[in-house]
Amino acid sequence: MNGFDDLVTLADVEDARARIDDIVHRTPLDTSRTFAELSGAASVGLKLENVQRTGSFKIRGAYNKLAQLDVQEREAGVISASAGNHAQGVALAGRLLDIETTIVVPEVTPAAKIEATRGYGAEVVVEGDIYERAYEFALDRADETGETFVHPFDDEAIIAGQGTIGLELRDQYPEMETVLVAIGGGGLISGVGTALDAAEHDVRVIGVQPEGAAHAKRTLEAAADARNGEGAGIHELADVDTVAEGIADTRMLETTAATAREVVDDVVTVTDREIATAVTLLAERAKTVAEGAGAAPLAAALTDETGLALKDEHVGVIISGGNVNLTEHAELTRTGLHELGRYVEARLALDGWPTTVGDIVETVEAEGAELDALERVRRGTGTGTGPVDRPNRVPVMIGLEGSGPEHLDGVLSALAELDAVSVIECPRCN
């Protein structure tokens, strides 16, 4: 097993299930006919870890780790570094087990996430401009104080705890042939893959990574090269850039890389816009709120570019988390609607304000569309001869939601026919 004698086993995952059984929710499996039709699959089962305690799967691994600490380790407390879901999972596990927890977060961490972590009973230390600095600080402090450092993914107990999702999937969705799992550091997919590796029938385990943090596939390909005697290594990115912050890791580490190479069949990549579309469809069709990382696996199922060949298969999709603030969720769904051809922004030049606004509202309503936004914008700095630049014209930006591109084109045409609307600029129109 590539020199790793301590890889997580099915027995480890089963022990973890017994350990956390009374603590975590057995999250529901929502079978979606809509997503089956959109993906061409025989069925699609959404494993809704976004409704888990703390809003993500992370409590599973965190509790399994902390529950195995001895008396001295519990008395010394634990420390971790995280700007998101792992922080809340460790904090809640510590509170339930009466273990003092400290979470180090970088300066960029939103105040809401800091307060949520404190709400679970953890001490929060803000340190470093980026996550790596917070991580290094937490490791140094652990060496000084004797606190146990709880890694977000590269730990056998963490992996085994996350793997309990795979055991639940085996029970809830026995016909499942493929499972799609978000992959960042690799803890979740390593655990799930380990649990499913012993299923009665083969289950394809597919990792899904965002385009802006696409390191895992190259790491697993390097592992395959190693088996062929060509050398191998963990691929590390210099930086990441994605809306899926929960899986915006720069690399896998030794334990997850070694485990994943044994249980993961492939890794596919999705774009941020595809993720936004999945977030939108989950909210609209499944009535569930997902963060970017949680929606990434569904994005892969709905995107032809991945080449997954899901036709007529029974496909499990792990919606791993739902911790997203309302402003960010609104932005993601607006982007998703645009990708679906159901949202457009346009700039208008109005002759008369605010009386013309009423005409716009009435026209949009008459056309059966939704006026999502209308606001005055800065006047152009051109020659003053264009319609938008004239002092007697008021430039505004509107956002329209409709049933599709043709519908929105019709709404914009109707607005253009109004006497008081001098011009429409719509660079993103179809």
C-alpha positions as CSV (number, residue, x, y, z in Angstrom):
1,M,0.0,0.0,0.0
2,N,2.7,2.5,-1.1
3,G,4.6,2.3,2.2
4,F,1.6,3.4,4.3
5,D,0.7,0.7,6.9
6,D,-1.6,3.0,8.7
7,L,-4.1,3.8,5.9
8,V,-7.7,4.1,7.0
9,T,-9.6,0.8,6.8
10,L,-13.3,-0.1,6.6
11,A,-13.0,-1.3,10.2
12,D,-11.8,2.2,11.2
13,V,-14.8,3.8,9.5
14,E,-17.2,1.4,11.1
15,D,-15.7,2.1,14.5
16,A,-16.1,5.8,13.8
17,R,-19.8,5.3,13.0
18,A,-20.3,3.6,16.4
19,R,-18.4,6.4,18.1
20,I,-20.4,9.3,16.6
21,D,-23.7,7.6,16.1
22,D,-25.5,9.5,18.8
23,I,-23.9,12.8,17.9
24,V,-24.3,13.4,14.2
25,H,-27.4,13.5,12.1
26,R,-28.1,10.6,9.7
27,T,-28.6,13.1,6.9
28,P,-31.4,12.5,4.3
29,L,-30.9,11.2,0.8
30,D,-33.1,13.2,-1.6
31,T,-33.7,11.4,-4.9
32,S,-34.2,14.0,-7.6
33,R,-36.0,13.2,-10.8
34,T,-35.2,16.7,-12.1
35,F,-31.4,16.2,-11.8
36,A,-31.7,12.7,-13.2
37,E,-33.3,14.1,-16.3
38,L,-30.8,17.0,-16.6
39,S,-27.8,14.6,-16.2
40,G,-29.2,11.6,-18.2
41,A,-28.8,9.4,-15.1
42,A,-31.3,6.7,-14.2
43,S,-31.5,8.4,-10.8
44,V,-29.7,11.0,-8.7
45,G,-29.5,10.8,-4.9
46,L,-28.5,14.0,-3.1
47,K,-26.8,13.2,0.2
48,L,-27.7,16.4,2.1
49,E,-24.8,17.0,4.5
50,N,-25.7,20.7,4.3
51,V,-28.3,20.0,6.9
52,Q,-25.8,18.3,9.2
53,R,-24.9,19.8,12.6
54,T,-22.8,23.0,12.1
55,G,-24.0,23.0,8.4
56,S,-21.5,20.6,7.0
57,F,-20.0,17.1,7.3
58,K,-17.0,18.3,9.3
59,I,-18.5,17.4,12.7
60,R,-18.2,13.7,11.8
61,G,-14.4,13.7,11.6
62,A,-13.9,16.3,14.3
63,Y,-15.9,14.4,16.9
64,N,-14.3,11.1,16.0
65,K,-10.8,12.6,16.5
66,L,-11.6,14.4,19.8
67,A,-13.4,11.4,21.2
68,Q,-10.3,9.3,21.0
69,L,-8.0,11.7,23.0
70,D,-6.8,10.4,26.3
71,V,-7.3,12.2,29.6
72,Q,-4.1,14.2,29.5
73,E,-4.7,15.3,25.9
74,R,-8.2,16.4,26.8
75,E,-6.9,18.4,29.8
76,A,-4.4,20.1,27.5
77,G,-7.0,21.1,25.0
78,V,-7.0,21.2,21.2
79,I,-6.1,23.7,18.6
80,S,-6.8,24.0,14.9
81,A,-6.6,26.4,12.0
82,S,-9.6,27.0,9.8
83,A,-11.6,29.8,8.3
84,G,-14.8,27.8,7.8
85,N,-16.5,24.5,8.4
86,H,-13.7,22.7,10.1
87,A,-13.6,25.4,12.8
88,Q,-17.2,25.0,13.7
89,G,-16.9,21.2,13.7
90,V,-14.0,21.2,16.1
91,A,-15.6,23.8,18.3
92,L,-18.9,21.8,18.6
93,A,-17.0,18.6,19.2
94,G,-15.0,20.2,22.0
95,R,-18.1,21.6,23.6
96,L,-19.8,18.2,23.5
97,L,-16.8,16.5,25.0
98,D,-15.9,19.3,27.5
99,I,-12.5,19.9,25.8
100,E,-11.2,23.5,25.5
101,T,-10.8,24.4,21.8
102,T,-8.8,27.2,20.2
103,I,-9.3,28.0,16.5
104,V,-6.8,30.2,14.7
105,V,-8.3,32.1,11.8
106,P,-6.7,34.4,9.2
107,E,-7.5,38.1,9.2
108,V,-9.7,37.7,6.1
109,T,-12.2,35.5,7.9
110,P,-15.7,37.0,7.8
111,A,-16.9,38.2,11.2
112,A,-20.0,36.0,10.9
113,K,-17.9,32.9,10.8
114,I,-15.8,34.0,13.7
115,E,-19.0,34.6,15.8
116,A,-20.4,31.2,14.7
117,T,-17.3,29.5,15.9
118,R,-17.3,31.3,19.2
119,G,-21.0,30.4,19.5
120,Y,-20.0,26.8,19.7
121,G,-17.6,27.6,22.6
122,A,-14.2,27.9,21.0
123,E,-11.6,30.6,21.7
124,V,-10.9,32.3,18.4
125,V,-7.4,33.8,17.7
126,V,-7.0,36.0,14.6
127,E,-3.5,35.6,13.2
128,G,-1.9,36.0,9.8
129,D,-3.1,37.6,6.5
130,I,-3.8,34.2,4.9
131,Y,-4.7,30.7,6.0
132,E,-1.1,29.4,5.7
133,R,0.0,31.9,8.3
134,A,-2.8,30.9,10.7
135,Y,-1.9,27.3,10.1
136,E,1.8,27.8,10.9
137,F,0.9,29.8,14.1
138,A,-1.4,27.0,15.3
139,L,1.3,24.4,14.8
140,D,3.9,26.5,16.6
141,R,1.5,27.1,19.5
142,A,0.6,23.4,19.8
143,D,4.4,22.7,20.2
144,E,4.7,25.3,22.9
145,T,1.5,24.5,24.9
146,G,1.0,20.8,24.4
147,E,-2.4,21.3,22.8
148,T,-3.4,18.6,20.3
149,F,-3.4,20.0,16.8
150,V,-6.5,18.8,14.9
151,H,-5.8,18.8,11.1
152,P,-8.7,19.6,8.8
153,F,-8.1,16.5,6.6
154,D,-4.7,14.8,6.8
155,D,-5.5,12.6,9.8
156,E,-6.7,9.0,10.0
157,A,-9.4,9.7,12.6
158,I,-10.7,12.7,10.6
159,I,-10.8,10.6,7.4
160,A,-12.6,7.7,9.2
161,G,-15.2,10.1,10.6
162,Q,-15.9,11.6,7.2
163,G,-16.1,8.0,5.8
164,T,-19.3,7.4,7.8
165,I,-21.1,9.2,5.0
166,G,-20.2,6.4,2.7
167,L,-21.6,3.8,5.1
168,E,-24.9,5.8,5.2
169,L,-25.0,5.9,1.4
170,R,-24.5,2.1,1.2
171,D,-27.6,1.8,3.4
172,Q,-29.8,4.5,1.9
173,Y,-28.9,4.1,-1.8
174,P,-27.8,0.5,-2.4
175,E,-28.3,0.7,-6.2
176,M,-25.7,3.6,-6.4
177,E,-23.1,3.0,-9.1
178,T,-21.2,6.3,-9.1
179,V,-20.7,8.8,-6.3
180,L,-19.5,12.4,-6.9
181,V,-17.5,13.9,-4.0
182,A,-15.9,17.4,-3.7
183,I,-12.2,17.1,-3.3
184,G,-9.9,19.7,-1.7
185,G,-7.5,18.3,0.8
186,G,-8.9,14.9,0.2
187,G,-10.2,13.9,3.7
188,L,-13.9,13.5,2.7
189,I,-13.3,11.5,-0.5
190,S,-10.7,9.3,1.1
191,G,-13.1,8.3,3.8
192,V,-16.1,7.9,1.6
193,G,-14.0,5.9,-0.9
194,T,-12.7,3.6,1.9
195,A,-16.3,2.9,3.0
196,L,-17.5,2.2,-0.5
197,D,-14.5,0.1,-1.5
198,A,-16.1,-2.8,0.3
199,A,-19.6,-2.4,-1.2
200,E,-21.3,-5.4,-2.5
201,H,-20.9,-4.1,-6.0
202,D,-18.4,-1.7,-7.5
203,V,-19.1,2.0,-7.0
204,R,-17.1,4.5,-9.0
205,V,-15.7,7.2,-6.7
206,I,-15.2,10.5,-8.6
207,G,-13.6,13.6,-7.1
208,V,-14.8,17.0,-8.2
209,Q,-12.4,19.9,-8.0
210,P,-12.9,23.6,-9.0
211,E,-10.9,24.9,-12.0
212,G,-9.2,27.5,-9.7
213,A,-7.9,24.9,-7.3
214,A,-7.2,21.9,-9.6
215,H,-4.4,20.0,-7.9
216,A,-5.8,16.6,-7.0
217,K,-6.0,15.0,-10.5
218,R,-2.3,15.7,-11.1
219,T,-1.4,14.2,-7.7
220,L,-3.3,11.0,-8.4
221,E,-1.8,10.8,-11.9
222,A,1.6,11.2,-10.3
223,A,0.7,8.3,-8.0
224,A,-0.2,6.2,-11.1
225,D,3.2,7.1,-12.6
226,A,4.9,5.9,-9.4
227,R,3.3,2.4,-9.7
228,N,4.8,2.4,-13.2
229,G,8.2,3.2,-11.9
230,E,8.2,6.8,-13.2
231,G,8.4,8.7,-9.9
232,A,5.6,10.6,-8.2
233,G,4.9,13.6,-6.0
234,I,2.1,15.7,-4.5
235,H,1.2,18.5,-6.9
236,E,1.0,21.9,-5.1
237,L,-0.5,25.1,-6.5
238,A,1.0,28.5,-5.9
239,D,-2.4,30.0,-5.2
240,V,-6.1,29.3,-5.6
241,D,-9.0,31.3,-7.1
242,T,-12.5,29.9,-6.8
243,V,-15.9,30.5,-5.3
244,A,-15.7,27.1,-3.7
245,E,-13.8,28.2,-0.7
246,G,-14.4,24.9,1.2
247,I,-12.3,23.0,-1.3
248,A,-9.8,25.8,-2.1
249,D,-6.8,23.9,-0.9
250,T,-3.5,24.1,-2.7
251,R,-2.6,20.4,-2.3
252,M,-3.4,17.1,-0.8
253,L,-1.0,15.7,1.9
254,E,0.6,12.4,2.6
255,T,-2.2,10.5,4.2
256,T,-5.0,11.7,1.9
257,A,-2.9,11.3,-1.2
258,A,-1.9,7.7,-0.3
259,T,-5.5,6.8,0.6
260,A,-7.1,8.5,-2.4
261,R,-4.8,6.7,-4.9
262,E,-6.3,3.4,-3.6
263,V,-10.0,4.3,-3.6
264,V,-10.6,7.2,-6.0
265,D,-11.3,6.3,-9.7
266,D,-11.0,9.7,-11.3
267,V,-11.1,13.5,-10.7
268,V,-13.0,15.9,-12.9
269,T,-12.9,19.7,-12.9
270,V,-15.8,22.3,-13.0
271,T,-15.8,26.0,-13.5
272,D,-17.0,28.6,-11.0
273,R,-19.9,29.4,-13.3
274,E,-20.9,25.8,-13.4
275,I,-20.8,25.7,-9.6
276,A,-23.0,28.8,-9.5
277,T,-25.5,27.2,-11.8
278,A,-25.6,24.1,-9.5
279,V,-26.1,26.4,-6.4
280,T,-29.0,28.0,-8.3
281,L,-30.7,24.8,-9.3
282,L,-30.3,23.3,-5.8
283,A,-32.1,26.3,-4.4
284,E,-34.8,26.3,-7.0
285,R,-35.5,22.6,-7.6
286,A,-34.3,20.9,-4.4
287,K,-35.2,23.8,-2.1
288,T,-31.8,23.5,-0.4
289,V,-29.0,26.0,0.3
290,A,-25.5,24.9,-0.6
291,E,-22.2,26.6,-0.5
292,G,-19.9,26.5,-3.6
293,A,-18.0,23.4,-2.4
294,G,-21.2,21.6,-1.6
295,A,-22.6,22.2,-5.0
296,A,-19.5,21.3,-7.0
297,P,-20.4,17.6,-7.3
298,L,-23.8,18.4,-8.8
299,A,-22.1,20.8,-11.2
300,A,-20.1,17.9,-12.5
301,A,-23.2,15.8,-13.0
302,L,-24.9,18.5,-15.0
303,T,-21.9,19.4,-17.1
304,D,-21.3,17.5,-20.3
305,E,-17.7,18.7,-20.5
306,T,-16.6,16.3,-17.7
307,G,-17.1,13.2,-19.8
308,L,-18.4,11.3,-16.9
309,A,-20.8,9.1,-18.9
310,L,-23.6,9.0,-16.3
311,K,-26.3,7.9,-18.7
312,D,-28.7,5.4,-17.1
313,E,-26.5,5.1,-14.0
314,H,-27.6,5.6,-10.3
315,V,-25.6,8.5,-9.2
316,G,-24.9,9.7,-5.6
317,V,-24.0,13.4,-5.1
318,I,-22.7,14.5,-1.7
319,I,-23.9,18.1,-0.9
320,S,-21.2,18.6,1.7
321,G,-22.1,21.9,3.2
322,G,-24.4,24.9,3.3
323,N,-22.5,27.5,5.2
324,V,-22.8,30.5,2.9
325,N,-24.0,34.0,3.8
326,L,-27.1,35.4,2.2
327,T,-25.2,38.0,0.1
328,E,-22.8,35.5,-1.4
329,H,-25.7,33.0,-2.0
330,A,-27.6,35.8,-3.9
331,E,-24.6,36.5,-6.0
332,L,-24.1,32.9,-6.9
333,T,-27.7,32.4,-7.8
334,R,-27.7,35.5,-9.9
335,T,-24.6,34.2,-11.8
336,G,-26.3,30.8,-12.1
337,L,-29.5,32.4,-13.6
338,H,-27.4,34.3,-16.1
339,E,-25.6,31.0,-17.1
340,L,-29.0,29.4,-17.6
341,G,-30.0,32.3,-19.8
342,R,-32.6,33.5,-17.4
343,Y,-31.0,36.7,-16.1
344,V,-29.7,39.7,-17.8
345,E,-28.4,43.2,-16.9
346,A,-29.0,46.2,-19.1
347,R,-28.1,49.9,-19.0
348,L,-30.9,52.3,-19.9
349,A,-30.9,56.1,-20.5
350,L,-34.1,57.6,-19.2
351,D,-35.8,60.8,-20.2
352,G,-37.3,61.8,-16.9
353,W,-36.8,60.5,-13.4
354,P,-38.5,59.1,-11.4
355,T,-41.7,59.1,-13.5
356,T,-40.2,56.8,-16.2
357,V,-39.4,54.2,-13.5
358,G,-43.1,53.5,-13.2
359,D,-43.3,52.8,-17.0
360,I,-40.4,50.4,-16.7
361,V,-42.0,48.5,-13.9
362,E,-45.3,48.2,-15.6
363,T,-43.7,47.1,-18.9
364,V,-41.6,44.4,-17.2
365,E,-44.7,43.1,-15.3
366,A,-46.8,43.1,-18.4
367,E,-44.1,41.0,-20.2
368,G,-44.2,38.4,-17.3
369,A,-40.7,39.0,-16.1
370,E,-39.2,40.0,-12.7
371,L,-37.4,43.3,-12.1
372,D,-34.6,42.2,-9.8
373,A,-32.7,45.5,-9.6
374,L,-32.9,49.1,-10.7
375,E,-30.4,51.7,-9.7
376,R,-29.0,54.9,-11.0
377,V,-25.4,54.6,-12.1
378,R,-22.5,57.0,-12.8
379,R,-22.9,59.1,-15.9
380,G,-20.3,58.4,-18.6
381,T,-17.3,60.7,-19.2
382,G,-17.6,60.8,-23.0
383,T,-18.1,63.8,-25.3
384,G,-21.6,64.5,-23.9
385,T,-23.2,63.8,-27.3
386,G,-24.3,60.2,-26.6
387,P,-27.7,59.5,-25.0
388,V,-26.2,58.3,-21.8
389,D,-23.9,61.3,-21.4
390,R,-26.5,64.0,-21.9
391,P,-27.3,65.9,-18.8
392,N,-31.1,65.5,-19.4
393,R,-30.8,61.7,-19.5
394,V,-30.6,59.6,-16.3
395,P,-28.5,56.4,-16.7
396,V,-29.8,53.4,-14.8
397,M,-28.9,49.7,-14.6
398,I,-31.6,47.1,-14.4
399,G,-31.5,43.4,-13.7
400,L,-34.2,41.2,-15.3
401,E,-35.1,37.6,-14.5
402,G,-37.2,35.7,-17.1
403,S,-37.9,32.2,-18.3
404,G,-35.1,32.2,-20.9
405,P,-33.1,34.2,-23.5
406,E,-36.0,34.7,-25.9
407,H,-38.3,35.9,-23.1
408,L,-35.7,38.4,-21.9
409,D,-35.0,39.6,-25.5
410,G,-38.8,40.3,-25.7
411,V,-38.8,42.3,-22.5
412,L,-35.8,44.4,-23.6
413,S,-37.5,45.1,-26.9
414,A,-40.6,46.2,-25.2
415,L,-38.6,48.6,-23.0
416,A,-36.8,50.0,-26.0
417,E,-40.1,51.0,-27.5
418,L,-41.0,53.2,-24.6
419,D,-40.7,56.9,-25.6
420,A,-38.8,57.8,-22.5
421,V,-36.2,55.1,-22.8
422,S,-33.6,56.5,-25.2
423,V,-31.1,53.7,-25.4
424,I,-30.3,50.2,-24.1
425,E,-26.8,48.9,-23.7
426,C,-26.6,45.2,-22.9
427,P,-23.2,43.8,-23.4
428,R,-24.1,40.4,-21.9
429,C,-27.3,40.0,-23.8
430,N,-27.7,36.9,-26.0
